[in-house]
């Protein structure tokens, strides 16, 4: 820990610059293959792993990468941890996948509400997995390239000299926890899994994950669903087709891992058991970083809530924003996030999204649907209010231009014509016109500012969706 040492934003920026230099040292030769599409990093991973000779050459070239990334974080992790912990802001720590599938879109959605997003370093996570569970080298290369370049796309944002820290990278793993704490968490995760497994299956006397696999041995994914369908399950799993599809895909991936048993029983137990361990890991690091949990998929969100209770409004709103109905937000340029903060609109966005949402509504994963619907309503109302305000200002300007100035001009011109009543001085006429023009210009400036602020970027993206 960095006792009594003030860690500056510039120190953190330099550490991240070194991080990207390390990535460039190992992967710079293929970065020019990265396309412009939002999912181009996924295609790049598949492409690099699919050519036998090229993939073997790349694997040889990055052979020392896992050692170097571990060495990098051994030197810098505490500094970043201390800096983030000291930030008195609304921070969210991501969990669910290794990192969000399209990180840029995840950040765009999240940072309409939170100050900063904390992401586990995908390079550290994937290289750790290679040493522990990944058996297929091409699968490893595919995932490593994909996740690294997913993050690479946000390099400029992470290295920005702006005062606002929008995204942090950190090594997040139970392997970084002291052995005693790690053992305690693993034992508690195993116990909680057994309690949950007995609850959803009605089977008693389960003492381990091996016992759970043995109980389900020989059963298909569909038969497993029929056993547990009326039990406490993630909302996503309540739909049978979702359940069957998810575990079919999971079992296919398991064939590329160091898992000898590829049965439906082993796949189901392995996944559910892993969720209880991941929740322990996530909660531990949330507490260390003074951060709220955030997810982009209901299943891990369910297990976190099942273990620790749903943490309240902020985490629920940030997670609900990841739903597909808010994909229109992804059209906003990533650089525009800076304008949101420059305009001081983040507090406004929070107040707007919280409207009609209470802690009571955010108590279980199925409520994410209701929360996202309320957020959608709040967006629509805010957009209509914004457009109405601009329209009202524009109408006021038109009234001044079309009525006040022409009438004033005519009356005063009559006043300076000799022989007609008491003449009004030309200077008085000019002052009167100037006042109307000044009011018009003030209103036009307000309208221009309203049309140019961040909210209108949202409106444009929403209406083009």
N, C-alpha and C positions, 0 to 999 in steps of 0.2 A: 504494500500500500504506500501511497505517496503522502506521508504524514507532514502536515503543516506546509505543504508545497502547493502553490496556486498553479493550476493547469490551465493554460490559455487555449482559446479556440485555434490560434495559430499553431500551437504544439500539436493539437489533434490533427489539424489539416496536414502538417508535415508527416505525421505518422501514416495517414491515409495515402499521401503521395508516395511514400516508400512502399506501401502495400501494392499500389497499382504498378509501380516500377517492377516489383517482384513478379506480378502477374505477366507483365509485358516481357520480362526476361524469358519466361517459359512458353508463353502463348502468343507473343507478338508476331510470329511468323504466319499465323493463321487469321489474325484479326481483320485483315483486308477482305476476307471471305464473308464477313458478317454483313448481311443485307440490311435494307432500310425497314423492312416489315417488322411489326411489333413482336412477332414470334420467330424472328430470324435466328435467334440464338438456339432455338429448339432444332431448327433445320440444320444449323451448323454442327451441333452435337451429333446428329444422325449422320450427316455427311462425312465428318472426320472419322467416325467409327466404322463406316460401311465399306471403306476401301482397305483391303487387306494389307497391302504393302505400306500405304501411307499411315494407317492407324498403328502399325507396328513401329514405324519410325517415330511417330509422335510419342508413343508410350515409352520408347527408349529415351527420347529427349527429355521427358518430364519425370524420369525415374526418381530424381532427387527432390521433386517438388513437395511431396508430403513432409519430408524432413525440413525443408526451408520454411514452409508455412507454419509448421509447429514451432520452429525456432523464432520466427518473427513474432508470433503471439506470446511466446514465453517472455520476450523482451518488452512488449508493448501493451499487453492485455490489461494489466493493473492500472496503467495510466488512463486508458480509455474508460474502464469501469469507474474509476474515481471521478472522472470528468462528467460522465453521464449522471452518476448518482447525485452530483452536486447541483445539477440543473433543476431549478424550481419551476418546472413546466409540465404540461400534460404529455407524458411519454407513453408509448405503447410498444410492448415487446411481442414480436410475431412468433407464432408457432403453428404447426399443422403439417406443412410440407417442409422440405429442406429450406426453401424460400418460396415466395409466391411465384406462380408459373410465369407471369408477366409482371415483373417487379415494378416497372415504370407505372403501369396502370394501378397497381396496388397503392403505390405512393401517392399518386394523384388523388385517388379516392380518399385515402386515409387523412391526408394533410389538409383536406377541407375542414377537418374537425380537430385533429391533434397537432401538437407542436412538432413532435419528432417520432420517427419510426425507428425501432432497433431491430436489425436483422442479424440472425446468426450467420457468420461467414460461411458461405457455401463451399468454398475451397477447403476450409478446415473440416467441415462436416463430411464432405464426400471422401476426402482422403482418409479420414478416420474410419469411415465405413468400409473402404477398401481393405484396410488392415483387419477389420473385424468380421464383416458379413458378406461383402461382394466377392463372388468367385469368378465372374465372367469379366475379363479385362476390357472387352469392347463395350460392354454395358457401362463399366466404370468410366471409360474415356468419354462415352456419349454424355453421361450425366455431368461429369466434371466440366467439359467444354460448355455444355448448355447452361449450367448454373453460373459459371464464371462470367460468361459473356452476357448473361441476363443482368448481372451486377455491373459489368463494364459499361453498359449503356448509360448508367447513372454516374459515371466517373466525374463529369464536369459539375454535376450538382453536389456531389460529396466533397469535391475539392474547391468549391466556390468560396470566395473570400467574404461573402455576405455574413452578416452577424447571426443569421438564423440557421440553426442546425436542423435540417429536415430529415436526414437519414444517417444512422450510425451502423457500423459493422462491428461485430464482436464474436469471439469464439464462445459458443454456448454448448456446453456438454457436461454431463455428470463426471466425465473423466477428469475434469478440471477441479472437481470438488475433493476435499480431503477424504481419505478412505473411510473414516468413521462415519461421516455424514452421508457419503455415498451408500454405504452398507445399510444405514438406517432407512434411507429413502427407498432403496431397492426392496428391503424387507417389507416396508409399509405398502409399497406398490403391489407386491406379490399378494399380501394379505387382502388388500382392497379388491384386487382382481378376483380372488377366490370367493370373497363375499358376493361380489357382483355376479359371477358365473353361477353360483348356487341360486341366486335370486332369479336370474332369467331362465334357468333350466329346471328349477325345482329339485335338482339333484343335491343331496347332502353328502358329507364325508369327503369332499374334494380337498386334497391337501397340497396340490401343486398344479402347475400348468400341464405337467405330464399326465396327471390324473384327469384333467379336463379334456385333453386330446384323446385319451383312452375312452372316456365316456362317449365322445362323439364319433369315435373311430368307425369307419365304414359308411357314415351318413353323407349324403350329398349336401350341397349348399342349400338346395330347396328344402330338404328334410330338416336341416338345422334351422332354417327360417320358420318352419311350421312349429318347431319346439318353442322358440323364443318370441314369436310375433306379438304376443299379448303382454310382453314384459317391458320394463323401462328401457327403451331403445332411443338412439338419436332419431330425431324427426325424419331425417333423410332415409333411414333404414326402415321406417314404417311402411314405405312403398316397396312391395315385394320385388318389382323389377329393378329398382335401385340397388336393393340388397344383393340380388343375384349377380347383377352386372359388376358391382364393386368387388365382390369377393372372387369372381371369375378372373377379373383383371389382376387382383392382388396375388392370386395363386400362380398366374403366369409369370409375374415378376419374381415370385419366390424361387422359381426354377433357376434364376440367375444369381441367387444368393447361396450362402453356405448353409442351406437347410436341406437335409436329406429327405425329409418327409414332405411331399408335395400334395398331401391329401387335403380335402376341404376342411376336415376337422383341424388339422395343424394350421392351415392358413387362417381360419377364423380365430382360433385361440391365440396364435402368435400376434395377430393384429390387435385384438382387444387387450391382451396383456401389455403390449407395447404402449397402448394409449394410457394405461395407468402409470407406467413409468414416465412417459413424456409429460404427463400432467405434474408429476412431482418435480421434474426438471424445470418445467416452465414456471411453476409457482415459486420455486427457489430463486430463480434468476429475476423474476418480477420483483420479489421482495428486496433482493440485493440492489437492484437498479431503481427502486421506487417507481416502477412502471406498471401500467395496466396491461392485461393480456389482450391480444387481438388475434383473430383467426380469419381465414377466408373460406372456411368449409365447416358446415354445421356439425360434422361427426366429432372431430377433436374438441370443438367448442362444447359439445354436449358432455364429454367426459371430464373436461375441466370443471364445468359447472356441477356435474354430479359429485365430484370430489370436494370442491371448495365452495360451492354455491356461486351463483352468478353475481359477478362483482358489481353490478350496478349499471347506471345509465351510460357513462362514458365508454366503457368497454363494449357494451351492447350496440351503441350507435356506430362506433368505429367498425365493428364487425359486420353489422347490417349493411353498411355502405359498400361492402364487397359483393353484394348480390348483383346478378346480371341486369336487373332493372336500372342500375346506375352506371352501366357501361358507357353511356353518353358522356360521362365525366372524362373518360379517357381521351376524348378528342381535344381536350385543352392542352396546349403546349406545356411541357414540363417547366419551362422557364417562367411561365405565368404564375407559378406558386409563389415566386418572390414578390410579385405585385400584390398578391393576397395579403402578405405580411406588411409590405410597404404602406398599403392603404389602411392598415389596422383593421382589416375585415374579419380576422379569425374569430374574435370574440362574437362578432355579429353572426357569423356562420354557426357557431355553437349554440347561441341563443335561439336562432331560427330553427335548427334541427331538433333541439330539445323540446320545442313546443308540442304539448300533448303527450309527451313520453315521461313516464314516471318510473322510479325504481321498481314499483310493483309489477309493471309491464315487462320488466327485463329479467324475470326470475327463472325462465327455462328456455331451452334452445328453440322450441317451436314458436316462441314469442318473437323471434327474429323476423318472422314473416310480417307480423303486425307492426313491429317497429319500423321495418323497411317501408311498409305502406304509409305509415305516418310521416316518415321522412320525405317520401315522394310527395305527399300532400303538402307538407311544409315548403318544399322547393317550389311547387306550383304556385302556392299563395304568395311566396316571396317574389317570384318572377312577375306575377300579375301586379303586385304592389309597385314593383320597380318600374314596370312599363307604364302603369297608370300615373306615377309621379312625373315621369319624363313627358308623357302626353299632356299632363296638366300644365307643366312649365311651358311647353311649346305653344299651347293654346293661349297662355297669358302673353307670350311674346307676340303672337299674331295679333292679339287685340290691341296691343300698344302700337304696333307698326301700322295696322290697318285703320285704327280709329283715333287714338289719342294724338299721334303726331300730325296726321293730315288735318284734323279739326283745329288743333292749336295753331298750326301754320296758317290756315285760312283766316282765322279770327284775327291773328296778330298782323297779317298782311293788310287786312281791312283797316286795322287801327293805325297804320302808318301812312295810309293814303290821305292826303290833305282834304279837309272839308268833311270828313266823316267822323262825327262825334268827337270824343276825347281820345286823342291819338295815344297808342301804346308804343313805347319806345322799341326800337329794333333790338336793343340790348336785352330788354325784358323778354322779347319773343325768343331770342337765341337761348337764354337761360332756361326757359320753359321746355324748349325742344331738347336741350342738353340733358335735362333731368329725365325726360322720357327715354332718351337714347341710353343714358347711363343705366336706368333700370332694366332696359332691354338687354344691354350687354351683360349685366350682372346675371340675369336669368339665363341668357344663352351660355354663359360660363358654367353655371350650375348644371344645366342640361348636358353640356359637353362633358363635364366631369362624371356625371351619372352614366352617360352613354359609354364612357371610356373605362369605367372601373371594372373590377374583377367579376362582379355579379353579372355584367352583360356578356362576358365570355361564357359564363355558365348558361345563360339564356340562349345564346347562339348555338352552343353545343347541344343543348336540350332540344331546341326546335329543329335542328338538322338531323336528329337521330331517326 
